[in-house]
Amino acid sequence: MQRKPLALGVFIAVIVVAVQALLVPLFAGPAANLAPRDLPVAVAGPPAVAAQLEAGHPGAFDVHPVADAAAADAAIKDREVYGAILVSPAGPEVHIASAASPTVAALLTQAAAQLGPQVPVRDVVPLDAGDPRGAGFAGGFLPLAITSLLAGVLVFLLVRQRAARFVALVSYAVLAGLGTAAVQQGWLDILPGGYFAVAAALGLFALAVAATMTGLAAVLDKGGLALGALVVFLVGNALAGIAAAPELLPQPWGELGQWLPIGAGASLLRSVAYFDGGGSAFAVTVLSAYAIGGLLLTLIGRRGLASDGVTGPQREEAEPDLVAAV
């Protein structure tokens, strides 16, 4: 009889080590192989400049030819490119946007030194003065992902009625957005932008994560919680590129990360806080899909509704049918 507990213990140890072996390259691999990969960059100047950039760095840059410095800055502010290389009779100049990615801004600044001595570098969209290195942005975003995941788990485990789950998720998202924005802007002063716009972006992200967790669990029971934690948090966090940029991660992983809530949420928050919403359409679409899908799964899911022993038709009568009401 003692062999079964021993075998179970060994089996658990093997599974945990196997998961660990997969997680280490998942997190360390992308971080150790940061390099430009089709990084969008604007170029203003003779056609030979763009050709020289592409030939000198094959596959590194996605060159966007523009007419002049004004067009380059407009593309940067719309988040179409990360920076620009400008060549005119007065000499070369490099424009960056450290708010879009401090890592990319540093790479382009280094590239400016290769164009010649004392090439001017202008930061078109700088980071907030309260967060000059961008560390606060990345550090302040991850706790919201953790608490949103936890909120989704608790709603599933502690709230039994579908209507109550729906209300709990929406209430959490509203409060999380308003509260997190207040802390980051009013207390820590690490994030610019309009308060309500930032709060809306944070709230949409919080709803996407929490609703996805509750919705998956409502359909798949506790297996849904495991699936949600794996895809939304573990994989999503590793591939988000918050501190760098998706185009610096090995592909297709960097692009895949933008289809997951953490990557899309970070991109949306940057756009709203620093770029007046420029380039946010894709992130809004992704997060809305997770939020709406999670809420729908929460409303139609059958799991966790009969913990009090009420089953069958009695369970249907015991809970408000929000689906029918809608």
C-alpha positions as CSV (number, residue, x, y, z in Angstrom):
1,M,0.0,0.0,0.0
2,Q,2.9,2.3,0.6
3,R,4.1,2.0,-3.0
4,K,1.2,4.1,-4.3
5,P,2.1,7.2,-2.3
6,L,5.8,6.8,-3.2
7,A,5.0,6.4,-6.9
8,L,2.7,9.4,-6.8
9,G,5.4,11.5,-5.1
10,V,7.9,10.5,-7.8
11,F,5.4,11.2,-10.5
12,I,4.7,14.7,-9.2
13,A,8.4,15.4,-8.9
14,V,9.0,14.3,-12.5
15,I,6.1,16.5,-13.8
16,V,7.3,19.6,-11.9
17,V,10.8,19.2,-13.2
18,A,9.5,18.7,-16.7
19,V,7.4,21.9,-16.5
20,Q,10.5,23.7,-15.0
21,A,12.6,22.5,-17.9
22,L,10.0,24.0,-20.3
23,L,9.6,27.3,-18.5
24,V,13.3,28.1,-18.3
25,P,13.9,28.3,-22.1
26,L,10.4,30.0,-22.4
27,F,11.6,32.9,-20.2
28,A,15.3,32.9,-20.7
29,G,15.4,32.1,-24.4
30,P,13.7,35.2,-25.7
31,A,15.5,37.5,-23.2
32,A,18.9,36.1,-24.3
33,N,18.3,36.5,-28.0
34,L,17.1,40.1,-28.2
35,A,17.9,41.5,-31.6
36,P,16.0,43.6,-34.3
37,R,13.7,41.5,-36.4
38,D,11.8,43.5,-39.0
39,L,11.9,46.5,-36.6
40,P,9.8,49.3,-38.2
41,V,12.1,52.3,-38.9
42,A,11.4,55.4,-41.0
43,V,14.1,56.7,-43.4
44,A,14.1,60.1,-45.0
45,G,16.7,60.8,-47.6
46,P,18.1,59.4,-50.8
47,P,16.9,55.9,-51.8
48,A,20.5,54.7,-51.3
49,V,20.2,55.3,-47.6
50,A,17.3,52.8,-47.2
51,A,19.0,50.3,-49.4
52,Q,22.2,50.6,-47.5
53,L,20.4,50.1,-44.2
54,E,18.6,46.9,-45.4
55,A,21.8,45.5,-47.0
56,G,23.9,46.2,-43.9
57,H,21.4,44.6,-41.5
58,P,19.5,41.9,-43.4
59,G,16.1,41.1,-41.8
60,A,16.7,43.5,-39.0
61,F,14.7,46.5,-40.1
62,D,11.3,47.1,-41.9
63,V,12.2,50.3,-43.6
64,H,9.4,52.9,-44.1
65,P,10.5,55.6,-46.6
66,V,9.1,59.0,-45.7
67,A,9.4,62.4,-47.2
68,D,10.9,64.5,-44.4
69,A,11.4,64.8,-40.7
70,A,7.8,65.9,-40.1
71,A,6.5,62.8,-41.8
72,A,8.9,60.7,-39.8
73,D,7.8,62.2,-36.5
74,A,4.2,61.7,-37.5
75,A,4.8,58.0,-38.1
76,I,6.6,57.7,-34.7
77,K,3.7,59.4,-32.9
78,D,1.2,57.1,-34.7
79,R,3.3,54.1,-33.5
80,E,3.9,53.0,-37.1
81,V,7.7,53.1,-36.5
82,Y,10.0,53.1,-33.5
83,G,12.3,55.7,-34.8
84,A,13.7,57.4,-37.9
85,I,17.0,58.0,-39.7
86,L,17.1,61.3,-41.5
87,V,19.8,62.2,-44.1
88,S,19.8,65.7,-45.5
89,P,22.5,68.1,-46.9
90,A,23.0,69.3,-43.3
91,G,24.0,65.8,-42.3
92,P,22.4,62.7,-40.7
93,E,20.0,62.9,-37.7
94,V,18.3,60.2,-35.7
95,H,14.8,60.5,-34.1
96,I,13.8,58.0,-31.4
97,A,10.8,57.4,-29.1
98,S,12.0,56.1,-25.8
99,A,8.4,55.8,-24.6
100,A,7.8,53.2,-27.3
101,S,10.7,51.1,-26.1
102,P,13.8,52.2,-24.2
103,T,15.7,49.2,-25.6
104,V,15.0,50.1,-29.2
105,A,15.8,53.8,-28.4
106,A,19.2,52.7,-27.1
107,L,19.8,50.6,-30.2
108,L,19.0,53.5,-32.5
109,T,21.2,55.8,-30.4
110,Q,24.1,53.4,-30.9
111,A,23.3,53.3,-34.6
112,A,23.6,57.0,-34.7
113,A,27.2,56.8,-33.6
114,Q,27.9,54.7,-36.6
115,L,26.7,57.3,-39.0
116,G,29.4,59.8,-38.0
117,P,30.8,61.8,-35.1
118,Q,28.3,63.8,-33.0
119,V,25.2,62.8,-34.9
120,P,22.2,64.5,-33.2
121,V,19.6,62.3,-31.6
122,R,16.2,63.7,-30.8
123,D,13.7,61.9,-28.5
124,V,10.3,62.7,-30.1
125,V,8.2,60.9,-27.5
126,P,10.3,60.6,-24.3
127,L,9.5,58.6,-21.2
128,D,7.9,60.3,-18.3
129,A,10.2,62.3,-16.0
130,G,9.1,60.1,-13.1
131,D,10.2,57.0,-14.9
132,P,13.2,58.0,-16.9
133,R,14.4,54.4,-17.7
134,G,10.9,52.8,-18.2
135,A,11.4,50.4,-15.3
136,G,8.4,51.6,-13.5
137,F,6.1,50.9,-16.5
138,A,7.1,47.3,-16.7
139,G,7.3,46.8,-12.9
140,G,3.9,48.4,-12.4
141,F,2.1,46.5,-15.1
142,L,2.9,42.9,-13.9
143,P,1.2,43.2,-10.5
144,L,-2.1,44.0,-12.3
145,A,-1.7,40.9,-14.4
146,I,-1.2,38.8,-11.2
147,T,-4.1,40.3,-9.3
148,S,-6.4,40.1,-12.3
149,L,-5.6,36.4,-12.7
150,L,-6.2,35.9,-9.0
151,A,-9.5,37.8,-9.2
152,G,-10.7,35.5,-12.0
153,V,-9.8,32.5,-9.9
154,L,-11.6,33.8,-6.7
155,V,-14.7,34.8,-8.6
156,F,-15.0,31.2,-10.0
157,L,-14.3,29.6,-6.6
158,L,-16.4,31.8,-4.3
159,V,-19.2,33.2,-6.5
160,R,-21.7,30.5,-7.6
161,Q,-24.3,32.3,-9.6
162,R,-23.6,33.3,-13.2
163,A,-25.2,36.8,-12.9
164,A,-23.2,37.5,-9.7
165,R,-20.0,36.3,-11.5
166,F,-20.7,38.7,-14.4
167,V,-21.2,41.6,-12.0
168,A,-18.2,40.7,-9.9
169,L,-15.9,40.7,-13.0
170,V,-17.1,44.0,-14.4
171,S,-16.9,45.6,-11.0
172,Y,-13.4,44.4,-10.5
173,A,-12.3,45.7,-13.9
174,V,-13.7,49.2,-13.2
175,L,-12.2,49.4,-9.7
176,A,-8.9,47.9,-10.8
177,G,-8.6,50.4,-13.7
178,L,-9.4,53.4,-11.6
179,G,-7.3,52.3,-8.6
180,T,-4.2,51.3,-10.6
181,A,-4.3,54.5,-12.6
182,A,-4.6,56.6,-9.4
183,V,-1.6,54.8,-7.9
184,Q,0.7,55.0,-10.9
185,Q,-0.2,58.6,-11.8
186,G,-1.2,60.3,-8.5
187,W,1.0,58.5,-6.1
188,L,4.1,57.1,-7.9
189,D,3.9,59.7,-10.8
190,I,5.4,57.2,-13.3
191,L,2.7,57.3,-16.0
192,P,1.5,60.3,-18.1
193,G,-1.7,60.6,-20.1
194,G,-5.3,61.4,-19.2
195,Y,-6.4,59.7,-16.0
196,F,-9.7,58.2,-17.3
197,A,-8.1,57.1,-20.6
198,V,-5.3,55.3,-18.7
199,A,-7.9,53.8,-16.3
200,A,-10.0,52.5,-19.2
201,A,-7.0,50.8,-20.7
202,L,-6.0,49.2,-17.4
203,G,-9.6,48.2,-16.7
204,L,-10.0,46.6,-20.1
205,F,-6.8,44.6,-19.6
206,A,-7.9,43.6,-16.1
207,L,-11.3,42.4,-17.4
208,A,-9.7,40.5,-20.2
209,V,-7.5,38.5,-17.8
210,A,-10.0,38.0,-15.0
211,A,-13.0,37.1,-17.3
212,T,-10.8,34.7,-19.3
213,M,-9.9,32.8,-16.1
214,T,-13.4,32.7,-14.8
215,G,-14.9,31.8,-18.2
216,L,-12.5,28.9,-18.8
217,A,-13.1,27.6,-15.4
218,A,-16.9,27.8,-15.8
219,V,-16.6,25.6,-18.9
220,L,-13.6,23.3,-18.0
221,D,-13.7,23.5,-14.2
222,K,-10.3,23.6,-12.4
223,G,-8.6,22.4,-15.6
224,G,-9.7,25.8,-17.1
225,L,-7.9,27.6,-14.3
226,A,-4.7,25.7,-15.1
227,L,-5.1,26.4,-18.8
228,G,-5.7,30.0,-18.2
229,A,-2.7,30.4,-15.9
230,L,-0.5,28.7,-18.4
231,V,-1.5,30.6,-21.5
232,V,-2.5,34.0,-20.1
233,F,0.2,34.4,-17.5
234,L,3.2,32.1,-18.0
235,V,3.4,32.1,-21.8
236,G,1.9,35.5,-22.2
237,N,4.3,37.1,-19.7
238,A,7.3,35.5,-21.3
239,L,6.3,36.6,-24.8
240,A,5.0,40.1,-24.0
241,G,8.2,42.0,-24.6
242,I,7.2,44.7,-22.1
243,A,10.7,45.8,-21.3
244,A,12.0,45.5,-24.8
245,A,9.7,45.3,-27.9
246,P,7.9,42.4,-29.7
247,E,10.2,42.9,-32.8
248,L,13.3,42.2,-30.7
249,L,12.1,38.8,-29.6
250,P,12.6,35.6,-31.7
251,Q,9.8,35.2,-34.2
252,P,7.1,34.2,-34.3
253,W,7.0,34.3,-30.5
254,G,7.2,38.1,-30.3
255,E,4.2,38.4,-32.6
256,L,2.3,35.7,-30.8
257,G,2.8,37.5,-27.6
258,Q,0.7,40.5,-28.9
259,W,-2.2,38.1,-29.4
260,L,-2.2,37.3,-25.6
261,P,-3.6,39.7,-23.0
262,I,-0.4,40.8,-21.3
263,G,1.3,41.7,-24.6
264,A,-1.8,43.5,-25.9
265,G,-2.4,45.2,-22.5
266,A,1.1,46.6,-22.3
267,S,0.9,47.8,-25.9
268,L,-2.4,49.5,-25.3
269,L,-1.2,51.2,-22.1
270,R,1.8,52.6,-23.9
271,S,-0.3,53.9,-26.7
272,V,-2.8,55.6,-24.4
273,A,-0.3,57.0,-21.9
274,Y,2.3,58.3,-24.3
275,F,0.9,58.4,-27.9
276,D,-2.7,59.7,-27.4
277,G,-4.0,56.3,-28.4
278,G,-2.0,56.0,-31.6
279,G,-1.5,52.4,-32.8
280,S,-3.9,51.0,-30.2
281,A,-6.6,49.5,-32.5
282,F,-5.1,46.0,-32.6
283,A,-4.5,45.8,-28.8
284,V,-8.1,47.0,-28.1
285,T,-9.5,44.3,-30.5
286,V,-7.4,41.6,-28.8
287,L,-8.3,42.6,-25.3
288,S,-12.0,43.1,-26.1
289,A,-12.1,39.6,-27.6
290,Y,-10.7,38.0,-24.4
291,A,-13.0,40.1,-22.2
292,I,-16.2,39.4,-24.2
293,G,-15.3,35.8,-24.8
294,G,-14.6,35.3,-21.1
295,L,-17.8,36.9,-20.0
296,L,-19.8,34.8,-22.5
297,L,-18.2,31.6,-21.2
298,T,-19.0,32.8,-17.7
299,L,-22.7,33.2,-18.6
300,I,-23.0,29.9,-20.3
301,G,-20.7,27.8,-18.2
302,R,-22.2,25.1,-16.0
303,R,-19.3,24.5,-13.7
304,G,-19.2,25.5,-10.0
305,L,-23.0,26.2,-9.8
306,A,-24.0,23.3,-7.6
307,S,-21.5,23.4,-4.8
308,D,-24.4,23.6,-2.3
309,G,-25.7,20.3,-3.4
310,V,-28.6,21.7,-5.5
311,T,-28.6,20.1,-8.9
312,G,-30.8,19.6,-12.0
313,P,-33.9,21.8,-12.5
314,Q,-33.6,23.2,-9.0
315,R,-30.3,24.7,-9.8
316,E,-31.7,26.4,-12.9
317,E,-34.5,27.9,-10.7
318,A,-32.1,29.0,-7.9
319,E,-30.0,31.4,-10.0
320,P,-30.9,34.4,-12.0
321,D,-30.7,33.6,-15.7
322,L,-28.8,36.6,-17.0
323,V,-28.6,35.1,-20.5
324,A,-32.4,35.1,-20.8
325,A,-32.6,38.5,-19.4
326,V,-30.2,39.9,-22.0
